[in-house]
Amino acid sequence: MASLRCLRELRRRATTVLSINQTRLISSHPSLEPFCTIISHATPIPNRSLTRDLPWYTRSQGRLLSSKTNDTDESSGGEDDDDDDEEEYEDSAEMEVEREYSPAEKVEAAAEIGYKVMGPLKPSERLFKPYEPVFAVVQIGSHQFKVSNGDSIFTEKLKFCDINDKLVLTKVLLLGSASQTIIGRPILPDATVHAVVEEHALDEKVLIFKKKRRKNYRRTTGHRQELTKLRITDIQGIEKPETPIVHKPSKPADTEQPEPELVG
């Protein structure tokens, strides 16, 4: 605990020394204009973020003396853990940037996951067929599913598709029916599974509880995984056996018999 406090004090002093030296360099250079913001009342106000506007100033200069030691001192309190968590949260928030994908990048990313978007479903299309005795094993992301015509599955959220979009699942590992089985090595190139996106939903909440004994450290967070519901409409790439049509025998007509009369 004492070593951590000393390192923090040294880091603070180093940042102040660096900032003072940089301001002296700027003031001594004749070609640089003084950094100040002028208001309409002609009262110059010095800019407090003087060193942060310079090109050679970076955030890492204030962390030159920070050490990455794995000291597990039981006498340190929970305040150090709180400060570390806050610093990590700030760093992660700065690094998070929403990426914009081009159409070509979207197609490549979807192909890596194992699907291809064919467009929205039109009201006039009738894709849903009766049950067929054929099954397939498909891979979506890092998960595998055994599906047949008419099944619904939940996968991790697929980013580049909307509700009522038609999908083609390209990573088919196995096809099977009552008469034959086709196994891929590892994928069947001519086999495809067609599906429709029904909804984007959230899974049940999972609670994550963290605790460090004798540190006054307890954290409880929740997580709900984003899911996508798919409805399987067709399986192609295997001969489908014809389902025999069974005609139910017609029931014979019941002849009405007269009820017996009671003779008293």
Secondary structure, DSSP 4 states (H G I P E B T S, - for coil): -HHHHHHHHHHHHHHHHHHHHHHHHHHH-TTSPP-EEE-TTS-EEE-S-TGGGSTT--GGGGGTT--------TT--HHHHHHHHHHHHHHHHHH--PPPPPHHHHHHHHHHHTEEEEEEPPTT--------SEEEEEEETTEEEEEETT-EEEEEPPTT--TTEEEEE--EEEEEESS-EEE-SS--TT-EEEEEEEEEEE---EEEEEEETTTTEEEEEEE--EEEEEEEEEEESSPPPPPP-PPPPPPPPPPPPPPPPPP-
